[in-house]
Amino acid sequence: MSVSGRAAPSTSLASTATSALRAAAESGDADAVAELLAPGVVFHSPMTDRVRFEGKEEVAALHRDIFAVLDDLETTEALALGDSRSFSFRARVRGVDLEAHVLLHVNEQGQIDELKIFVRPLPALATLFAVLPPRVSARRRGRLTGAVAAYLTGPLAFVVRTADRFTPRFL
């Protein structure tokens, strides 16, 4: 089955926004990400359903935190369905290889209004969980709260990375 004709304007707006997001992510440019976001954008945490980041300023600030903890971020070509896009990226967090999958939606104005990110493998997610929430907590609620978040999340990353080294030997 072939598809002919010109793409709908929203589809090309979605492609443009996605390409710009990928470029901004690869260069670690949170200000460029901010320019792509709708005022009411929602970012769903890859770590918990209990936290969502809402609004252009908060999601842009979150990206500053994300780019501060990820190294060597590289994206893949996007997949498209209507106004939704999906792409993957690889990065490193504290020396641990991370793979992630991004789902996003673009509104009629060509702005990203929803982001969902899924992260694997578990040691990378646990390491991200140990690094990112303390940083975000410190920014949003103060250094003491950030220190408490680090105290709570650090042991999980250690246990998961250690289990990942030894458990495969038993499989």
Order of alpha helices (4+ residues) and beta strands (2+ residues): alpha-alpha-beta-beta-alpha-beta-beta-beta-beta-beta-alpha-alpha
